[in-house]
Amino acid sequence: MEITEKLFVNNSKIRANSITVDITPLGRVDQGCGIAAEEIDLDGAQETLEANLLALWVGAEEEPLLIVTLDLLYPGKYVRSIIEKVSELPSDRILVAASHTHAAPMTDASKPDLGEPNPDYMNALSSVLARAVTDVLDPIKAVDVRFKLASGEADHSVNRRRTQLFHLGRKVRGRHISLSPNPMGSRDESLILGSLVDPDDRVVSYIWNYSCHPVSHPTPRKNSAHFIGAVRRGLRKEGATAVLFLQGFSGDTRPNGSVTKLGLISRLRNAGVRYGFATMSFSAYDEWTESLVHLVLQLQQTLDQVDVADIVVSRKSISGEKFSEGQLTPVIFQAWRFGTALTIVGVSAEAVSEYSSYVRELTSGRLTMCVGCMDDVYGYLPTLTMVKEGGYEGGEFCGAFGLGNLSLGIEEAAKQGFYAVLSSIAPNYGKSLSD
């Protein structure tokens, strides 16, 4: 269990460079949600998929920090390796995360049941990313920046784990957990927006964070960045700039706009249905996304400058066998602290929303972006209670992800990872839980 930790002191300034590149496939390729290449609809307008990159130089340090966000289901081991190889930076100075849109090419070769990476697309993607990483890490192009932050509540997601007393399928099942709306279930509605501005107050980059599965698009067989793309377009109204999105701990949440309102008769008829969500209509999707964009743009108007005196980073690897039987892929925990203003905490898994509360308790309530779908994602990260309950996130996903049974020590291992990276970047982080 190796921990790496670095401290970067802001002697007088922070410099930054950012870039946006198009990673939309030119033809049909398998999507990460399990839709095969031949089923992809290329007719009509296609939404652009992007990679957004941000490089930061802190004080007199020569080696920068690099954040890469991608409109993909998961980055996967190959994508992470390309970025590391080209950048030649230590792993703790690189944060790579996917938006988790289900309507994007599969790039993770470890989950063939979800889709096979297309060799031509992967070659093209690696070339585009290699050029982008080289470009964004050019120190000559960096400019002095100041940080601004704002936060609010979104109220745009719903928990998707609901206890049903029975299920009417090929055979009747008793009490179980279904993929259905649970208005009383856990969710993380924290909405955080940051910006980096140059001395002339021009935006160099935005970075924002929210926890919600990008699913239920009215045209699921087309490439789409989902609500991430809609927010980008809203933030770019005053000009093109890099907009980095960090997907939160959304393993058990999805858009509340995909919940169908049913009458009494319909509710009784659907009481035993295993899946309780609908693909949103165009009007429902537009209303839901426009409402979320409006909230982000409201935050944009309230951005306040914050002081970032230093940046501390930490990265920890824990054996995958602590998460599921025979798992070879280690689970990565990563944390970046920007002074006392902001902390970013990531994990290479689809963490469920309940872990957000634990992480923010460790950071003593300070502004914290929780980030899932980072690096080489092994699968879902449920709580022990969920493992015992079952349901998709509680273990039913394992077959499609090529995993053995989930470990009963999974929650303990996860909390150990979060505690380790956070307590190492700030002496007071986690103090209340360790007393």
Backbone hydrogen bonds, N-H to C=O, Kabsch-Sander energy under -0.5 kcal/mol:
donor,donor_aa,acceptor,acceptor_aa,energy
4,T,315,R,-1.9
6,K,313,V,-1.9
8,F,311,I,-2.4
9,V,7,L,-0.5
10,N,309,A,-2.2
11,N,9,V,-1.4
14,I,145,V,-0.6
15,R,57,W,-2.8
16,A,143,V,-2.5
17,N,55,A,-1.9
19,I,53,L,-2.0
21,V,51,A,-2.5
23,I,49,L,-2.7
24,T,49,L,-0.6
31,Q,35,I,-2.7
32,G,104,A,-2.3
33,C,102,H,-0.9
34,G,31,Q,-1.6
34,G,114,L,-1.1
36,A,34,G,-0.6
39,E,36,A,-1.7
40,I,37,A,-1.6
41,D,221,R,-3.1
42,L,40,I,-0.7
47,E,223,N,-1.1
51,A,21,V,-2.3
52,N,69,T,-2.6
53,L,19,I,-2.9
54,L,67,I,-2.4
55,A,17,N,-3.1
56,L,65,L,-2.5
57,W,15,R,-2.7
58,V,56,L,-0.5
59,G,13,K,-2.3
59,G,57,W,-0.5
61,E,58,V,-1.9
65,L,56,L,-2.5
66,L,93,R,-2.9
67,I,54,L,-2.7
68,V,95,L,-2.9
69,T,52,N,-2.6
70,L,97,A,-1.9
71,D,50,E,-2.3
72,L,70,L,-1.9
73,L,105,P,-0.5
76,G,375,D,-1.8
79,V,75,P,-0.6
80,R,76,G,-1.9
81,S,77,K,-2.2
82,I,78,Y,-2.1
83,I,79,V,-1.9
84,E,80,R,-2.3
85,K,81,S,-2.7
86,V,82,I,-2.4
87,S,83,I,-2.2
88,E,84,E,-2.1
93,R,90,P,-1.9
94,I,91,S,-1.4
95,L,66,L,-2.6
97,A,68,V,-2.4
98,A,373,C,-2.4
99,S,70,L,-2.7
100,H,72,L,-2.4
101,T,72,L,-0.6
102,H,214,P,-1.4
104,A,102,H,-0.6
106,M,30,D,-2.5
109,A,107,T,-0.7
111,K,108,D,-1.1
114,L,111,K,-1.9
115,G,111,K,-0.6
115,G,112,P,-0.6
122,M,118,N,-2.8
123,N,119,P,-2.3
124,A,120,D,-2.3
125,L,121,Y,-3.1
126,S,122,M,-2.4
127,S,123,N,-1.9
128,V,124,A,-2.4
129,L,125,L,-2.8
130,A,126,S,-2.3
131,R,127,S,-2.1
132,A,128,V,-2.2
133,V,129,L,-3.0
134,T,130,A,-2.1
135,D,131,R,-2.3
136,V,132,A,-3.0
137,L,133,V,-1.7
138,D,135,D,-1.5
141,K,138,D,-1.5
142,A,139,P,-1.1
143,V,16,A,-2.4
145,V,14,I,-2.8
146,R,197,V,-2.1
147,F,306,V,-0.6
148,K,195,S,-2.3
149,L,304,D,-2.5
150,A,193,L,-2.0
152,G,191,L,-2.5
154,A,189,E,-2.1
158,V,254,R,-2.3
159,N,182,N,-0.6
160,R,252,D,-2.4
162,R,160,R,-0.6
162,R,178,S,-2.0
164,Q,176,H,-3.2
167,H,173,R,-1.9
168,L,272,G,-1.6
169,G,167,H,-1.1
169,G,171,K,-0.5
173,R,167,H,-2.1
176,H,164,Q,-2.3
178,S,162,R,-3.1
178,S,176,H,-0.5
179,L,274,R,-1.3
180,S,160,R,-0.8
180,S,178,S,-1.6
182,N,159,N,-2.4
185,G,182,N,-2.3
189,E,187,R,-0.6
191,L,152,G,-2.6
192,I,190,S,-0.5
192,I,209,N,-1.9
193,L,150,A,-2.8
194,G,207,I,-2.8
195,S,148,K,-2.3
196,L,205,S,-2.5
197,V,146,R,-2.2
198,D,202,R,-2.6
201,D,198,D,-2.6
204,V,196,L,-3.5
205,S,196,L,-1.3
206,Y,242,A,-2.5
207,I,194,G,-2.3
208,W,244,L,-2.7
209,N,192,I,-2.2
210,Y,246,L,-1.0
211,S,188,D,-0.6
212,C,210,Y,-0.7
213,H,253,T,-1.2
215,V,213,H,-1.9
222,K,219,T,-1.6
224,S,103,A,-2.7
228,I,225,A,-1.1
229,G,226,H,-1.0
230,A,226,H,-1.3
231,V,227,F,-2.3
232,R,228,I,-2.0
233,R,229,G,-2.3
234,G,230,A,-1.7
235,L,231,V,-2.5
236,R,232,R,-1.7
237,K,234,G,-1.2
238,E,235,L,-0.5
239,G,236,R,-2.2
242,A,204,V,-0.8
244,L,206,Y,-2.9
246,L,208,W,-2.7
247,Q,98,A,-0.5
247,Q,245,F,-0.6
248,G,210,Y,-2.4
250,S,248,G,-1.8
251,G,351,A,-2.7
253,T,250,S,-1.7
254,R,158,V,-1.7
256,N,156,H,-2.0
258,S,255,P,-1.5
259,V,256,N,-1.2
260,T,258,S,-0.6
262,L,260,T,-0.5
267,R,263,G,-2.6
268,L,264,L,-2.2
269,R,265,I,-2.2
270,N,266,S,-1.9
271,A,268,L,-0.9
273,V,270,N,-1.6
276,G,179,L,-2.7
276,G,274,R,-0.5
278,A,258,S,-2.1
280,M,216,S,-1.8
285,Y,281,S,-2.9
286,D,282,F,-2.5
287,E,283,S,-2.3
288,W,284,A,-2.4
289,T,285,Y,-2.8
290,E,286,D,-2.5
291,S,287,E,-1.7
292,L,288,W,-1.8
293,V,289,T,-3.0
294,H,290,E,-2.2
295,L,291,S,-1.7
296,V,292,L,-2.1
297,L,293,V,-2.6
298,Q,294,H,-1.9
299,L,295,L,-1.9
300,Q,296,V,-2.0
301,Q,297,L,-1.1
302,T,299,L,-1.6
303,L,300,Q,-0.8
304,D,149,L,-2.1
306,V,147,F,-2.3
308,V,306,V,-0.5
309,A,307,D,-0.6
311,I,8,F,-2.3
312,V,337,R,-2.1
313,V,6,K,-2.1
314,S,335,A,-2.3
315,R,4,T,-1.5
316,K,333,F,-3.0
317,S,2,E,-0.9
318,I,331,V,-2.4
322,K,319,S,-1.6
323,F,320,G,-2.3
324,S,320,G,-1.9
325,E,405,N,-2.8
327,Q,324,S,-1.8
331,V,318,I,-2.8
332,I,330,P,-0.5
333,F,316,K,-2.9
334,Q,346,G,-2.4
335,A,314,S,-2.6
336,W,344,I,-2.5
337,R,312,V,-3.2
338,F,336,W,-0.5
338,F,342,L,-3.4
339,G,310,D,-2.3
339,G,337,R,-1.1
340,T,307,D,-0.6
341,A,338,F,-1.7
342,L,338,F,-1.4
343,T,367,L,-1.7
344,I,336,W,-3.0
345,V,369,M,-2.8
346,G,334,Q,-3.3
347,V,371,V,-1.8
348,S,332,I,-1.8
349,A,347,V,-2.0
350,E,379,G,-2.6
351,A,349,A,-1.3
352,V,381,L,-1.9
355,Y,352,V,-1.5
356,S,353,S,-1.8
357,S,353,S,-0.6
357,S,354,E,-0.5
358,Y,354,E,-1.1
359,V,355,Y,-2.6
360,R,356,S,-2.5
361,E,357,S,-1.6
362,L,358,Y,-1.8
363,T,359,V,-1.7
364,S,361,E,-1.2
365,G,360,R,-2.8
366,R,363,T,-1.8
369,M,343,T,-2.9
370,C,368,T,-0.7
371,V,345,V,-3.2
372,G,247,Q,-2.4
373,C,349,A,-2.2
374,M,347,V,-1.3
375,D,96,V,-2.0
377,V,375,D,-1.2
378,Y,348,S,-1.4
381,L,350,E,-2.6
387,V,383,T,-1.9
388,K,384,L,-2.2
389,E,385,T,-2.0
390,G,386,M,-2.6
395,G,392,Y,-1.3
396,E,391,G,-2.1
397,F,392,Y,-1.9
398,C,395,G,-1.5
401,F,397,F,-1.4
402,G,399,G,-1.2
403,L,398,C,-2.9
404,G,325,E,-0.8
407,S,323,F,-2.4
410,I,407,S,-1.5
413,A,409,G,-2.4
414,A,410,I,-2.3
415,K,411,E,-2.6
416,Q,412,E,-2.0
417,G,413,A,-2.0
418,F,414,A,-2.5
419,Y,415,K,-2.5
420,A,416,Q,-2.2
421,V,417,G,-2.0
422,L,418,F,-2.1
423,S,419,Y,-2.7
424,S,420,A,-1.1
425,I,421,V,-0.6
425,I,422,L,-0.9
426,A,422,L,-1.0
429,Y,426,A,-1.3
430,G,362,L,-2.3
431,K,428,N,-1.6
434,S,430,G,-1.3
435,D,431,K,-1.3
